[in-house]
């Protein structure tokens, strides 16, 4: 069913096959971290859950959480560094 819906919108799935998490290890790691660190189980509604996820990503994960895949910088620090190096080049 999912393949049919994706094809109807001319979209390609990001994973090659069901159960093959190695194709998208960074995203799998992100979702694992989100589930482990964000304390989402206390959300009383879908609306509250969406707000909590957004708050966690924008308030902690991107500006402060250090990532080994980004040379132990936060995503915001890493992006800023890339932008500055592009301007210098």
C-alpha positions in Angstrom: 0.0 0.0 0.0 2.7 2.5 0.9 4.5 1.9 -2.4 1.3 2.7 -4.3 0.8 5.9 -2.4 4.4 7.0 -2.9 4.3 6.1 -6.6 1.0 8.1 -7.0 2.9 11.2 -5.8 6.1 10.4 -7.7 8.0 9.9 -4.4 10.8 7.5 -3.6 11.1 5.9 -0.2 14.2 6.7 1.7 14.9 3.1 2.7 15.6 0.3 0.3 13.5 -2.4 2.1 11.5 -3.0 5.2 13.7 -3.7 8.1 16.9 -2.4 6.5 17.8 0.4 9.0 21.4 0.6 7.7 20.3 2.7 4.7 19.3 5.5 7.0 21.4 5.1 10.2 21.5 8.8 11.0 17.7 9.1 11.1 17.3 5.8 13.0 19.8 7.2 15.6 17.9 10.5 15.8 14.6 8.7 16.5 16.2 6.5 19.1 17.6 9.5 20.8 14.3 11.4 20.6 12.4 8.5 22.2 15.1 8.1 24.9 15.7 11.7 25.9 12.5 13.8 25.1 10.2 12.4 27.8 7.3 12.2 25.4 5.2 9.7 27.3 3.7 12.4 29.6 2.0 14.1 26.7 -1.8 14.0 27.1 -2.7 14.5 23.4 -1.3 14.4 19.9 -1.2 18.3 19.9 0.9 18.3 23.1 3.1 15.5 21.7 3.8 17.5 18.5 4.6 20.6 20.6 6.9 18.7 22.9 8.8 17.2 19.9 9.2 20.6 18.3 10.3 22.1 21.6 12.9 19.3 22.1 14.3 19.6 18.6 14.4 23.4 18.5 15.3 24.0 22.2 17.8 21.2 22.9 18.7 18.8 20.1 19.7 21.3 17.4 21.3 24.1 19.4 22.9 22.2 22.3 23.2 18.4 21.9 26.6 17.3 20.8 26.8 14.7 18.0 29.7 12.3 17.4 28.9 12.3 13.6 29.4 16.1 13.6 32.8 16.1 15.4 31.1 16.6 18.8 29.4 19.8 17.8 25.7 20.6 18.0 23.8 20.7 14.6 23.6 24.4 14.9 27.3 24.8 15.5 28.1 22.5 12.6 25.8 24.3 10.2 27.2 27.7 11.2 30.7 26.4 10.7 29.8 25.1 7.2 28.2 28.4 6.2 31.2 30.4 7.4 33.6 28.2 5.5 31.5 28.5 2.4 31.6 32.3 2.6 35.4 32.2 3.1 35.9 30.1 0.0 
